[in-house]
Amino acid sequence: MLASHFASSLLYNKYRRALPLLRIPFSVYLMPVFWFGLSALREPFSPWRAAGVFVVLHLLAYPASNGYNSYYDRDEGSIGGLRQPPPVSRELLHLVWLFDGLAVLGGALLSLPFAGLVVVYLLVSKAYSYEGIRLKKYPLVSTLVVVVFQGAYTFLMTQVGVGASPAAILASNNLLLALVSTLFLCGSYPLTQVYQHQEDARRGDRTLSLRLGIRGTFVFAGVALGVGAALLVAVYAQRNEWTHALLFLTATLPVVGLFGRWAWLVWHDASAANFDHTMRMNQVSSLCLSAAFVVMLLWRWW
């Protein structure tokens, strides 16, 4: 009995050490797309269904993708959300399959179309990391996959999950807002790679940030984010949602200031493109954008 208890304790500790590699807190940084998708809807939806979509995406599907990526990357240096990642073990893969299954099951409880979209997302995320395919090796393909599936695809998937009508989802201005979410990801995604150039080069992953270089990454990010912001304000103007435009511009002032200061530091000292600055940028942009979209939601309900 003592031996059985010891074995159970050892197994528990193995899974506990693997759990941080799912990077659940880091997954929450992606929540602006979720709130953006909800704020874009002009028809009512159930808050409980929205909460269910949030759990499926941010607490199950995204962590499963993070864990799978870590399993094949086997990072020794800092990665998104973890300064010192623990060693990768087989138990991590077990957790990934568990979270995959729970994500699909949770999606099916909301709706079968939503569950189908979750399955596609999980399969694409596996292709991104799996050594037999590893889309991550190809800078343009990997960037396109990430910005589309974590941007427009997730934007629309969120709306499907809360039961929005096909007419609302396929409306031209809604699809333009979905494109905005992809442009925002196009700007922010390379910034998450900027401190991993050595690790990526060692594995043979020619990421977009590695190809652009540190300065080039910041220029590319600034252009993509600027184009996305301009298109967003234009769509809000078309929809006569001037309050939304004002809320967005106000909320992004801290983000623009932080990005500008970081870019200036990097331009003079490449070592400023490090883990700490990257995580701070992620945190501030996630909180500011999410706050703006949440206020837009509350404004519409009131």
C-alpha positions in Angstrom: 0.0 0.0 0.0 2.9 2.3 0.8 4.4 1.5 -2.6 1.1 2.3 -4.3 0.8 5.6 -2.5 4.4 6.5 -3.4 3.8 5.7 -7.1 0.6 7.8 -7.1 2.4 10.7 -5.5 5.3 10.4 -8.0 2.8 10.4 -11.0 0.9 13.4 -9.5 4.2 15.4 -9.2 5.1 14.6 -12.8 1.7 16.0 -14.1 2.0 19.0 -11.7 5.4 19.8 -13.2 4.1 19.5 -16.7 1.0 21.7 -16.1 2.8 25.1 -16.4 3.8 24.3 -20.0 0.1 24.6 -20.9 0.7 28.3 -20.1 -2.9 29.0 -19.2 -2.2 32.6 -18.0 -0.5 33.4 -21.3 -3.6 32.0 -23.2 -5.7 34.7 -21.5 -3.6 37.3 -23.2 -5.4 36.3 -26.4 -8.8 37.4 -25.0 -9.1 40.7 -26.9 -10.2 38.8 -30.0 -12.9 37.0 -28.0 -14.2 40.4 -26.6 -13.8 42.0 -30.1 -16.0 39.3 -31.7 -18.7 39.8 -29.1 -18.6 43.6 -29.2 -19.1 43.5 -33.0 -22.4 41.7 -32.8 -25.5 43.8 -33.0 -27.9 41.1 -31.9 -28.4 39.8 -28.4 -26.6 36.6 -27.2 -26.6 34.6 -24.0 -23.9 35.7 -21.5 -23.7 32.1 -20.3 -22.9 30.8 -23.8 -20.3 33.5 -24.0 -18.7 32.3 -20.8 -18.8 28.8 -22.1 -17.0 29.9 -25.3 -14.4 31.7 -23.2 -13.7 28.5 -21.1 -13.4 26.3 -24.2 -11.0 28.6 -26.0 -8.9 30.2 -23.3 -8.8 27.6 -20.6 -8.8 24.4 -22.8 -8.1 24.8 -26.6 -5.3 27.5 -26.3 -3.5 25.7 -23.4 -3.7 22.4 -25.4 -2.0 24.2 -28.3 0.6 25.8 -26.1 1.4 22.5 -24.5 1.7 20.7 -27.8 4.0 23.4 -29.1 6.2 23.1 -26.0 6.3 19.3 -26.3 8.0 19.6 -29.8 9.9 22.8 -29.2 11.5 21.6 -26.0 12.5 25.2 -25.2 15.4 25.7 -22.8 15.1 29.5 -22.7 12.1 31.8 -22.0 8.9 31.2 -23.8 5.6 33.1 -23.8 4.4 33.3 -20.2 7.3 31.3 -18.7 10.7 32.7 -17.9 12.2 29.3 -17.1 10.1 26.5 -18.6 10.3 23.1 -16.9 11.7 20.1 -18.8 9.3 18.5 -21.2 7.9 15.0 -20.3 5.5 12.5 -21.7 3.0 13.6 -19.1 2.7 17.0 -21.0 1.3 15.2 -24.0 -1.2 13.4 -21.8 -2.4 16.7 -20.5 -2.6 18.0 -24.1 -4.9 15.2 -25.2 -7.0 15.7 -22.1 -7.5 19.4 -22.7 -8.2 18.7 -26.4 -10.9 16.2 -25.5 -12.5 18.6 -22.9 -12.4 21.5 -25.5 -14.2 19.4 -28.1 -16.7 18.1 -25.5 -17.3 21.6 -24.2 -17.7 22.9 -27.7 -20.3 20.2 -28.5 -22.3 21.2 -25.4 -22.6 24.7 -26.9 -23.3 23.7 -30.5 -22.0 21.2 -33.0 -20.9 23.8 -35.5 -18.8 25.5 -32.8 -17.3 22.1 -31.8 -16.4 21.5 -35.5 -14.6 24.8 -35.6 -12.7 23.9 -32.4 -11.6 20.6 -33.9 -10.3 22.4 -37.0 -8.4 24.9 -34.8 -6.8 22.1 -32.7 -5.7 20.2 -35.8 -4.2 23.2 -37.4 -2.3 24.0 -34.2 -0.9 20.5 -34.2 0.3 20.9 -37.8 2.0 24.1 -36.7 4.1 22.2 -34.2 4.3 18.5 -35.1 7.7 17.6 -36.3 6.4 15.6 -39.3 4.7 18.7 -40.7 5.9 21.7 -38.6 4.5 24.7 -40.3 6.5 26.7 -37.9 9.6 26.1 -40.1 8.2 28.3 -42.8 8.0 32.0 -42.0 5.3 33.1 -44.3 3.1 30.0 -44.0 3.4 29.9 -40.2 2.6 33.6 -39.8 -0.4 33.3 -42.1 -1.7 30.3 -40.1 -1.3 32.0 -36.8 -2.8 35.4 -37.7 -5.8 33.9 -39.5 -6.6 31.2 -37.0 -6.0 33.3 -33.9 -7.4 36.4 -35.5 -10.4 36.2 -38.0 -11.1 32.5 -37.4 -11.3 32.9 -33.7 -13.3 36.1 -34.1 -15.9 34.3 -36.2 -15.7 31.1 -34.1 -16.6 33.1 -31.0 -19.7 34.5 -32.7 -20.7 31.0 -33.9 -20.3 29.7 -30.3 -22.7 32.3 -28.8 -25.3 31.4 -31.4 -25.1 34.5 -33.7 -27.2 34.2 -36.9 -25.5 33.5 -40.2 -26.7 36.9 -41.5 -24.9 38.7 -38.7 -21.7 36.7 -39.0 -21.5 37.0 -42.8 -22.4 40.7 -42.9 -19.7 42.6 -44.9 -18.8 45.0 -42.0 -18.5 42.1 -39.6 -16.1 40.3 -42.0 -14.1 43.5 -42.2 -13.8 43.6 -38.4 -12.7 39.9 -38.5 -10.0 41.1 -41.0 -9.0 43.8 -38.4 -8.4 41.1 -35.8 -6.1 39.3 -38.2 -4.2 42.6 -38.9 -3.8 43.1 -35.2 -2.4 39.6 -34.8 -0.1 40.2 -37.9 1.4 43.1 -35.9 1.6 41.4 -32.5 2.6 37.9 -33.4 6.1 38.7 -34.7 6.8 40.7 -31.5 6.3 37.5 -29.5 9.2 35.9 -31.4 11.6 38.8 -31.2 13.5 37.5 -28.1 13.6 33.9 -29.3 15.8 34.3 -32.4 18.6 32.1 -31.0 16.3 29.3 -29.9 14.4 29.4 -33.3 17.6 29.4 -35.3 19.0 26.4 -33.3 15.9 24.4 -34.1 15.9 25.5 -37.8 12.6 27.4 -37.5 12.9 30.4 -39.8 10.2 32.5 -38.2 9.1 35.8 -39.7 10.7 37.8 -36.9 14.0 36.0 -37.5 13.8 36.8 -41.2 12.9 40.4 -40.6 15.5 41.0 -37.9 14.8 42.9 -34.7 14.4 46.3 -36.2 12.5 45.0 -39.2 10.1 43.2 -36.8 9.2 46.5 -35.1 8.7 48.3 -38.4 6.5 45.4 -39.7 4.5 45.4 -36.4 3.9 49.1 -36.5 2.7 49.1 -40.1 0.3 46.1 -39.5 -1.1 47.6 -36.3 -1.5 51.0 -37.8 -3.4 49.6 -40.9 -5.6 47.5 -38.6 -6.4 50.5 -36.4 -7.3 52.7 -39.4 -9.5 50.0 -40.9 -11.2 49.5 -37.5 -12.1 53.2 -37.1 -13.3 53.3 -40.7 -15.7 50.3 -40.1 -16.9 51.9 -36.9 -17.6 55.1 -38.9 -19.5 53.1 -41.5 -21.6 51.5 -38.8 -22.1 54.9 -37.2 -20.5 53.7 -34.0 -18.4 56.8 -33.2 -18.5 56.0 -29.5 -16.8 52.7 -30.2 -14.1 54.4 -32.3 -13.5 56.9 -29.5 -13.3 54.1 -26.9 -10.8 52.2 -29.0 -8.6 55.2 -29.7 -8.6 56.2 -26.0 -7.9 52.7 -24.7 -5.0 52.2 -27.2 -3.1 55.3 -26.1 -1.1 53.5 -23.4 -0.4 50.7 -25.9 0.9 53.1 -28.5 3.0 54.9 -25.9 4.5 51.7 -24.6 5.2 50.3 -28.1 6.8 53.6 -29.2 9.1 53.6 -26.1 10.0 50.0 -26.6 10.8 50.5 -30.2 13.0 53.4 -29.4 14.9 51.4 -26.8 15.4 48.5 -29.2 16.6 50.8 -31.9 19.4 51.9 -29.7 20.0 48.7 -27.9 18.9 45.3 -29.4 19.1 43.7 -25.9 15.8 45.5 -25.1 14.0 43.0 -27.3 13.9 40.6 -24.4 11.4 38.5 -22.5 10.4 41.1 -19.9 9.6 43.8 -22.4 7.7 41.4 -24.6 5.5 40.1 -21.7 4.9 43.7 -20.6 3.7 44.6 -24.1 1.4 41.5 -24.2 -0.1 42.3 -20.8 -0.7 46.0 -21.4 -2.1 45.6 -25.0 -4.3 42.6 -23.9 -5.8 44.5 -20.9 -6.3 47.8 -22.7 -8.0 46.3 -25.8 -10.1 43.9 -23.7 -11.2 46.8 -21.5 -12.2 48.8 -24.6 -14.3 46.0 -26.1 -15.9 45.1 -22.8 -17.0 48.7 -22.4 -18.4 48.6 -25.9 -20.5 45.6 -24.9 -21.8 47.2 -21.8 -22.5 50.4 -23.7 -24.7 48.5 -26.1 -26.6 46.6 -23.4 -27.3 49.8 -21.5 
